[in-house]
Amino acid sequence: MFSKQSEVMWPRLVANKILKKGLGSNSFVADFPKSNTQPDLLEVPSIEHRSLSSDSILNNINHKDLQTYKVFVSTWNVGGVTPNGDLNMEDWLDTFNTLCDIYVLGFQEMVPLRASNILGSENMDISRKWNSLIREALNKRKCNKEDNMQVESSTTDCLDDQDFWCIVSKQMVGLLISVWVRRNVRPYIRHPSVSCVGCGIMGCLGNKGSVSVRFQLHETSFCFVCNHLASGGKEGDEKHRNSDVSEILSRTYFPTSLSLHLPRKILDHEYV
């Protein structure tokens, strides 16, 4: 089962617009394995991240033993259409041909952009549906793709080795960003956080804007930005989109602490 949340974000978006700030926090939805059994899906995370001193990092790095990961990044404006239960996500994620280590998926207009959705509580039911479909697609694999005959013991080994988990799922009105990693990659993910910037109605509400995710993989920082910019194809509309981008770059910030020298802004990260 998915945990339920209800949140009205727009007062904070308005306040942060006045203060020229973004909404940076560790408040997001994720699932973390607590045991070898299936965990509660997409629950609010509460984990303590272990910080390493620079000396210990240098002592443990072998420069000849670099890690290589495949990352899948994609975006989809779904036009306010709620997914049905038999939607096949495997074609989009291309899981039959290639399995990556990290999947970062961005959605726009996940809910119809009417006043009740923009000013009211977040509709978490629809984001849970999308995350359920993603989970099903990523975890529906074959150990031997060239042979349709499955061996039961090898299937178990395959699932144990290649299970995918959601490390961050964050929604702002119709924007959703969802990040999934392999089970064996998740222990190396540290300091996940999110930042929301509203650029819509009154220049601050969440019908337009961005939801950004930051995390470290080993000692490398990543930032992924899912945005929905001002629409229109008339002359001059591009200026509104450029203005939205400037707002997103200037107002997005991620929380940090005095003991951790983590990137705070989008372009401060090593990979964006």
N, C-alpha and C positions, 0 to 999 in steps of 0.2 A: 504494500500500500504506500501511497505517497502522503507525506505530511502536508497539512493545509496551512496556508498563510494568507493573511489579508492585510494589505498595506495601502495607505493613501500617501503617495509620494509627492503630490504637487505642492503642498505647503513648503516642503523643504526645497523643492526645485525653485520656487519663487524666492525664498529667502536667500538661497545661494546665488541666484542671479543678481539680487540686489547687492550682495557682498562680493560679487564677481568671483565666486568659487564654484567648484564642482562638488558632487556628492560622492566623496571617497570613503569607502568603508570595507569592512570584512563581512558585511551582511549579505550573504548569498546562500544559495541552496546547493547541496552536494550530497553524495553518498560516500561513505568511507567504510571499508570492511572492518568489522569489529572482531570477527572470528572467521572460521572457515565456512560458516553457514551464510546463506543469503542475508544481507543486512536490510534494515528498513530503507526503502528507496527514497533518495533525494530528501534527506533530512538536514536541518540546519547544522552545519559543522561546528564542532568545538574541540579543536586539537591544538596542542602546544607545539610550536615549531622549534626545533633544536637549532640554535645558532652555532656556527663554527668560527673559531678565531682564524685570522689570516695565516698564522703559523701552522695550524693543524691542516688547513686547506693545502698550503704549499707542500707540506710533508707527505700528503696523500695523493697528490696529483702526479700521474705518470704521463708526461707529454707524448710519449709514443703510443699511448693507449687511449686515443680519442674515441668518444662515443658518437655514433651516427644514428639519427632518428629520421623517420619519414613523418611529415606533418601534412595533413589534409585540411585545407581552409576553403570554405565556400559560403555563399550568401544567397538568400531566397526571399523575395518579396511575395508573400502568399496572398496578398489582396484581401485580407480579412476573412478568408475561408477557413473554417475549422476542419482539421483533418479527420477523415473517416478511419475506422479501425483497420481496414484492409489496404491502406495506402502503402505501397511498396517503396521503401526508402533505399533498398539495396542498389537500385540502378543509379541513384544520385550519388551515394557514397562509394559506389564501384567496389563493394566489398568482395564480390566474387572473383575479381581479377587481381586486386591489390589490397592488402591490409596495411594501413599505416600505424604508427605508434601513437599519434596524437590527432584527434579530430576537433576542429574548431568550427562551429556552425552558427551563422548569424541569420536571424529572421527579422523582416520588417512587416508592418501591418498585420501582425499576428492576430489582432482583434480589430473589428471595425472602428475607425477613428471618429466615433461620435462622442458627444459631451459626457455621457455617463461613463464611458471608458477612460476618457482623458482626465476627468475630475474626480472619479470615484475610486474605489478600491481596485487593486490589480486583480485581473481575472486569471488566477493561477491554474484553473482547471485546464485551460487550453495549453499552457506551457507544459503541464504535466502530460498531456496527450502527446505533444511533440517529443518530449523526452522519452516517453514510453516507446514510441516508434523508433527513435534513434537507438535506444537500448536493445530493442529486439533485432534491429538490422545489424548492429555491430557484433552482437553475440550469437548470431545465426551463421555459423561457419562450418566448413568441412576440413577435417585434418588432412585429407588427401583429395585435392581438388580435381585430380586427373582420374580418379576412380570413384564411381558412384557407390561402390560397396564399402560400407563403413565397418570398421572393427571396433567393437564396443569399448575395449580397454584403451585404444589409442584415442578415441573420442573424448574420454574422460581426461586423459593427459592433455589433449589439445585445449579443452575448455579451461583447465586449471592454468595453463600457460598463457592463454590469449584473452582472458576475460577483460572487458572494458568497463571502466568506472567513470562516473561523472564527478569531476573535481570542482567545477563551477557551473552554475546555471543562474543567470541574472536577467530579470525582466524589468523593463520600464515601459508602461503602457503597451504599445504594439511591438516594441523592440525586445528581442530575446537573443542572448548569446549563451551557447552551451558548449562546454569543453569536456572532452572525454579522452582518457588515456588508458593504455594497457595496464593491467594489474602489476606487471613487473617494472613499470616506469613510475608508478605513483609514489613509491617511497623516495624518489629523487626530486619530487615536486615540493617546493617550499614557498612560503610567503604569498599564497594566493590572495588577491584582493580585487575589488571592483571600483569603478568610478562612473557615475551617471551625470550627464549634462543635458538639460532640456533647452531646446532652441525653438520650440513651436509657438503656440499662442502666447501673446505678450512677450515673446522672445525668451520664454523660460519653461513652458510646459512641455511634457514628454511626448507629445505626438510627433515631434521632430527632435533630433539630437543624437546622442550616442550613449552606448553602454560599452565600457572598456574593461578588459581583464588583464591583470598583471600576475605573473608568477616567475619563479626561478626554477630552471631545470638544471640540476647540478649547480654550477656557479654562473650560469648564463641567464640573463634576464630576457623575458619575452613580454610583449604587449600586443593584444589583439583588440581592434576597435570595430564594433558593429555600429553603423550609423544610418540614419534616415534623414536626408537633407531636404531643403526647400524644393518643392516641385515647380513645374512650369517650363514651357519651351519657348516663351516669348523673349524678345531681346531685353536684356537686363536681368532675367531670372537667374542667370549664372552668377550674378553678383550676390544674390541672396544665398546661394549654395556656398560660394567662397566665404561669405560672412559666417555661415554656420561652421565651416571648417576652422576658421580662425577662432571662433568661440570655443569649439571643442578642444583645440590645441592649447588654448590659454587657460581654460577653466578645468580641464581634467587634471586631477591629482590623486595620488594613491597614498594611503596612510603609511607612516613609517615610525621609527622610534630612534632615540638618541644612540642606542647600542647597535642599530642596524643601518648601514649606509645603503639603503635601497633607492632605486630610481623613483622619483615622485611624478615626473611628467612623461607624456607619451614618448617624445623623441629622445628622452634620456636612456631608453632601453636599448639593449644591444640588437634585438630583432623586433621589428614592428610590422 
